[in-house]
Amino acid sequence: MQADITLGNLASALSIHAEEATLVAELQSGSEEAFSWLIARYHQPIYSLLARTVRDPADAADLTQDVFVKIFRHIGSFHSESSLRTWIYRIALHEGLNQRRWWRRHKQQEVTIEMETIDCENGEPGRLKEMLVDPGESPYETATHTEARERVESALRQVPEPFRTTLILRDIEGFVYEEVAEMLGVNLGTIKSRLVRGRACLRKLLLADDAERHTAADALRAAAIAGLTEEEAQ
């Protein structure tokens, strides 16, 4: 049975590699159909990645377009040293890094206190994927989880680099450790260390947010008991 499973996995991997090689050949030959398929397949994932990694999410749309322009220009230099997906994400991460550098040079003075990053401590890891990835929720579930996802997204934006990008690639995008290490150009030990610190930071931010929300709710309840309006309570 184990041999059958292993052979099945090998056959699946070979099939995927062959399909990717065919796609790359068509892209390198200038096929508009292949490039249109690539955009349809990767536009939303790349946009989501950039929206989470750059300072201003409003920049993500333009950056996503820049990524596909670079893919189109440089696909001829792709020689399958890594998977096509890894290569595409590496280009996107490079664009995001350039944007963050530009932000620090030109817009840092405009950053509000809510967008400042904080120092983090090591702690118990938390899980992101269940809260940020939405595998076909019902409208009721979507409404129920929207606030939780927004809270996590907000906290995630406060996790400092390089921990935020590592969290996004591993816990949200689902890349394996080796792929994350290849994209970021660091070793596996560094990736695992960044994940521990990033998850601990995110957990700390979420716990602080919970405490703040509970304090505000308690104040409003106390004000209601005292017969005060919300404005008077504040």
Secondary structure as UniProt FT lines:
FT   HELIX           2..28
FT   TURN            29..30
FT   HELIX           32..53
FT   HELIX           57..59
FT   HELIX           60..74
FT   HELIX           75..77
FT   HELIX           84..106
FT   HELIX           108..110
FT   HELIX           113..115
FT   HELIX           129..132
FT   HELIX           139..156
FT   TURN            157..158
FT   TURN            161..162
FT   HELIX           163..167
FT   HELIX           168..172
FT   HELIX           177..184
FT   HELIX           188..226
FT   HELIX           230..233
//
